[in-house]
């Protein structure tokens, strides 16, 4: 019983630390589509696109001219 409680507390602490380590970003396009990025969006100057990994693990590229707003989500 004590071991299962200890394992639960340890797993909860590890999950909390992992979630707190990364920043998330919200990106809104000109047609008001909302994307949540789990990585900082990077601008490719040669193509003019922002590339990031979304909350589903997919790599997304959006033309910079189509972006309305980009903000870091604060916890």
N, C-alpha and C positions, 0 to 999 in steps of 0.2 A: 504494500500500500504506500509506504513512504517513498519507495523507489519510483513508483509511477507518478507521484506528486512532484518529486524532484525532476524527473524527466520532462514532465509537462512544463514546469517553471523554466527549465533550461531551454526548451524549445521555444517557449513564448519570448524569452529574453533574446534569443538568437534571431527570431523573426523580426522583433522590434528593431534591433540593431541594423539588420539588412535593409529594412524598409526606410529607415532614417538616413541611410548613407547616400542615396541617389536623389537628385533633383528631378522634378517633373516640370514640363512646360505645357502651357495651353496655347494652341495656335488657332487663329480664326481667319478663314479665307474671305475673300470679297463676296462670296455667295453665302456667307455665314455658316459654313461647315466648320465644325469644331473638331480638332485633333488634340489628343493628349500624347505628348512625347515623353519617353522615358530616358532619352538622351538629349543633350544640348543640340539644337538644330545647327547645322553647319552650312555656310553659304559657299557654293562653288562659283567663283567669279567668272569662270569661262562659260558656264551654262546659265548662270543667273538663277539657280535653283537652291532651295533650302532642303537639306536631306536630314532625316532623323528616324529613329526607331519608335514606332507607336506602342501603345499599351498592349497590343496583341503580338508584339515581337516582329512585326512587318516593317521593312525599310520603306519609307515614304519619301518621295521627292515632289516638291511643289514649287512652281515658278515664283520667284520673289515678288513679282508684280501682282500676283494673285493673293498675296498676304495682306490682311487688314490689321492684325495685331498678333504679337507674340509676347507672352509673359511667363515668368517663372512662377510656379505655384509654391506658396509658402505654407508650411504646416503650422 
